[in-house]
Amino acid sequence: MEQPVVSGVTHDLSGATFAVVGISSGPTDWAKVFRALADADLALGSLPGAGAAPPAPGITPPSRSMTPPSVLDLNAYLMHAVGRAARRRLTERLEARGLRLWHLTVMALLADLGPQMKTALARRLAMNASDLVKIVNDLVRVGQVDCVRDPVDRRRVVVRLTPEGETSLRSLSAEIASTDDEILAPLDAGERAQLASLLRRVHGHLEPAPADPARERPGSPP
């Protein structure tokens, strides 16, 4: 009871753990001191590594996770949380190259479909036309795409990937694959393939139907 120094860990009524250290130049009843400070009975124990004291009876030790356990049963929450972490990592990779996610999306679409008119790109990406023009202009400025006359219809101007853009997209794809590896590290190859298949099914279910270009022409019936 008459110790000049005492240290340990304790738990408050919510189950949160915190460390306590007391120093005195004379005999001190530390249990009495801490009870007076907290206005409650606190269970003192030793410092971590030397056998921490258990929580008070009836109190569940707090989870080390910052996520409320109840939301871990909500698939929508899990997809949001995982997607946010994935987006953050992907954004970091793109920003290192001076790009954003929309830049990557436009480049990937051009790689998949070939040269496209700006109006077609905006429609496919459900983007405002002026926003799409800004993205294309950014890519033209850094040499990833260019705008040229359509060889089939010289009246039209199409956007296409440049050779530099094709090389950059291949490099970006490799970096994104490594980002996938970081995020999916807890899963083996079979689990990753199954997850990818399930995500594609959900994405296909939620993806809006493509617009009908014929309905967008002036004079088309509503």
Contacts in CASP RR format, 6 or more apart in sequence:
PFRMAT RR
TARGET T0000
AUTHOR 0000-0000-0000
METHOD contacts of the structure
MODEL  1
MEQPVVSGVTHDLSGATFAVVGISSGPTDWAKVFRALADADLALGSLPGA
GAAPPAPGITPPSRSMTPPSVLDLNAYLMHAVGRAARRRLTERLEARGLR
LWHLTVMALLADLGPQMKTALARRLAMNASDLVKIVNDLVRVGQVDCVRD
PVDRRRVVVRLTPEGETSLRSLSAEIASTDDEILAPLDAGERAQLASLLR
RVHGHLEPAPADPARERPGSPP
1 27 0 8 1.000
1 29 0 8 1.000
1 30 0 8 1.000
1 31 0 8 1.000
2 26 0 8 1.000
2 27 0 8 1.000
2 28 0 8 1.000
2 29 0 8 1.000
3 24 0 8 1.000
3 28 0 8 1.000
3 30 0 8 1.000
4 23 0 8 1.000
4 24 0 8 1.000
4 25 0 8 1.000
4 26 0 8 1.000
4 28 0 8 1.000
5 21 0 8 1.000
5 22 0 8 1.000
5 23 0 8 1.000
5 24 0 8 1.000
6 20 0 8 1.000
6 21 0 8 1.000
6 22 0 8 1.000
6 30 0 8 1.000
6 44 0 8 1.000
7 19 0 8 1.000
7 20 0 8 1.000
7 21 0 8 1.000
7 22 0 8 1.000
7 46 0 8 1.000
7 47 0 8 1.000
8 19 0 8 1.000
8 20 0 8 1.000
8 21 0 8 1.000
8 44 0 8 1.000
8 45 0 8 1.000
8 46 0 8 1.000
8 47 0 8 1.000
8 52 0 8 1.000
8 53 0 8 1.000
9 17 0 8 1.000
9 18 0 8 1.000
9 19 0 8 1.000
9 20 0 8 1.000
9 44 0 8 1.000
9 45 0 8 1.000
9 46 0 8 1.000
9 47 0 8 1.000
9 48 0 8 1.000
9 52 0 8 1.000
9 53 0 8 1.000
10 17 0 8 1.000
10 18 0 8 1.000
10 20 0 8 1.000
10 34 0 8 1.000
10 42 0 8 1.000
10 43 0 8 1.000
10 44 0 8 1.000
10 45 0 8 1.000
10 53 0 8 1.000
11 17 0 8 1.000
11 18 0 8 1.000
11 42 0 8 1.000
11 43 0 8 1.000
11 53 0 8 1.000
11 55 0 8 1.000
11 56 0 8 1.000
11 59 0 8 1.000
11 61 0 8 1.000
12 18 0 8 1.000
12 38 0 8 1.000
12 40 0 8 1.000
12 42 0 8 1.000
13 40 0 8 1.000
13 59 0 8 1.000
14 59 0 8 1.000
14 62 0 8 1.000
15 55 0 8 1.000
15 56 0 8 1.000
15 59 0 8 1.000
15 60 0 8 1.000
15 61 0 8 1.000
15 62 0 8 1.000
16 62 0 8 1.000
17 52 0 8 1.000
17 55 0 8 1.000
17 61 0 8 1.000
17 62 0 8 1.000
19 47 0 8 1.000
20 34 0 8 1.000
20 44 0 8 1.000
22 30 0 8 1.000
24 30 0 8 1.000
30 44 0 8 1.000
31 44 0 8 1.000
34 42 0 8 1.000
34 44 0 8 1.000
35 41 0 8 1.000
35 42 0 8 1.000
41 56 0 8 1.000
42 56 0 8 1.000
43 53 0 8 1.000
43 54 0 8 1.000
43 55 0 8 1.000
43 56 0 8 1.000
44 53 0 8 1.000
45 51 0 8 1.000
45 52 0 8 1.000
45 53 0 8 1.000
46 52 0 8 1.000
46 53 0 8 1.000
54 61 0 8 1.000
55 61 0 8 1.000
63 69 0 8 1.000
67 81 0 8 1.000
71 77 0 8 1.000
72 78 0 8 1.000
82 183 0 8 1.000
85 183 0 8 1.000
86 179 0 8 1.000
86 183 0 8 1.000
87 101 0 8 1.000
89 179 0 8 1.000
89 182 0 8 1.000
89 183 0 8 1.000
90 101 0 8 1.000
90 176 0 8 1.000
90 179 0 8 1.000
91 100 0 8 1.000
91 101 0 8 1.000
93 172 0 8 1.000
93 175 0 8 1.000
93 176 0 8 1.000
93 179 0 8 1.000
94 100 0 8 1.000
94 101 0 8 1.000
94 103 0 8 1.000
94 104 0 8 1.000
94 172 0 8 1.000
97 168 0 8 1.000
97 172 0 8 1.000
98 142 0 8 1.000
99 172 0 8 1.000
102 125 0 8 1.000
102 127 0 8 1.000
102 131 0 8 1.000
102 135 0 8 1.000
103 135 0 8 1.000
103 138 0 8 1.000
103 139 0 8 1.000
103 144 0 8 1.000
104 169 0 8 1.000
104 172 0 8 1.000
105 125 0 8 1.000
106 121 0 8 1.000
106 125 0 8 1.000
106 132 0 8 1.000
106 135 0 8 1.000
106 136 0 8 1.000
106 139 0 8 1.000
106 145 0 8 1.000
106 159 0 8 1.000
107 139 0 8 1.000
107 144 0 8 1.000
107 145 0 8 1.000
107 161 0 8 1.000
107 165 0 8 1.000
107 168 0 8 1.000
107 169 0 8 1.000
107 172 0 8 1.000
108 169 0 8 1.000
109 116 0 8 1.000
109 121 0 8 1.000
109 124 0 8 1.000
109 125 0 8 1.000
110 116 0 8 1.000
110 121 0 8 1.000
110 145 0 8 1.000
110 159 0 8 1.000
110 160 0 8 1.000
110 161 0 8 1.000
111 161 0 8 1.000
111 166 0 8 1.000
111 169 0 8 1.000
114 160 0 8 1.000
114 161 0 8 1.000
115 148 0 8 1.000
115 150 0 8 1.000
115 158 0 8 1.000
115 159 0 8 1.000
115 160 0 8 1.000
116 124 0 8 1.000
116 158 0 8 1.000
116 159 0 8 1.000
116 160 0 8 1.000
117 150 0 8 1.000
117 156 0 8 1.000
117 157 0 8 1.000
117 158 0 8 1.000
117 159 0 8 1.000
118 129 0 8 1.000
118 132 0 8 1.000
118 133 0 8 1.000
118 136 0 8 1.000
118 157 0 8 1.000
118 159 0 8 1.000
119 129 0 8 1.000
120 213 0 8 1.000
121 127 0 8 1.000
121 132 0 8 1.000
121 136 0 8 1.000
121 159 0 8 1.000
122 128 0 8 1.000
122 129 0 8 1.000
122 131 0 8 1.000
122 132 0 8 1.000
123 211 0 8 1.000
123 213 0 8 1.000
123 216 0 8 1.000
124 210 0 8 1.000
125 132 0 8 1.000
126 208 0 8 1.000
127 135 0 8 1.000
136 145 0 8 1.000
136 147 0 8 1.000
136 159 0 8 1.000
139 145 0 8 1.000
140 146 0 8 1.000
140 147 0 8 1.000
143 162 0 8 1.000
143 164 0 8 1.000
143 165 0 8 1.000
144 161 0 8 1.000
144 162 0 8 1.000
144 164 0 8 1.000
144 165 0 8 1.000
144 168 0 8 1.000
145 159 0 8 1.000
145 160 0 8 1.000
145 161 0 8 1.000
145 162 0 8 1.000
145 165 0 8 1.000
146 159 0 8 1.000
146 160 0 8 1.000
146 162 0 8 1.000
147 157 0 8 1.000
147 158 0 8 1.000
147 159 0 8 1.000
147 160 0 8 1.000
148 157 0 8 1.000
148 158 0 8 1.000
148 160 0 8 1.000
149 156 0 8 1.000
149 157 0 8 1.000
149 158 0 8 1.000
150 156 0 8 1.000
150 157 0 8 1.000
150 158 0 8 1.000
161 169 0 8 1.000
184 192 0 8 1.000
184 195 0 8 1.000
187 195 0 8 1.000
214 220 0 8 1.000
215 221 0 8 1.000
215 222 0 8 1.000
END
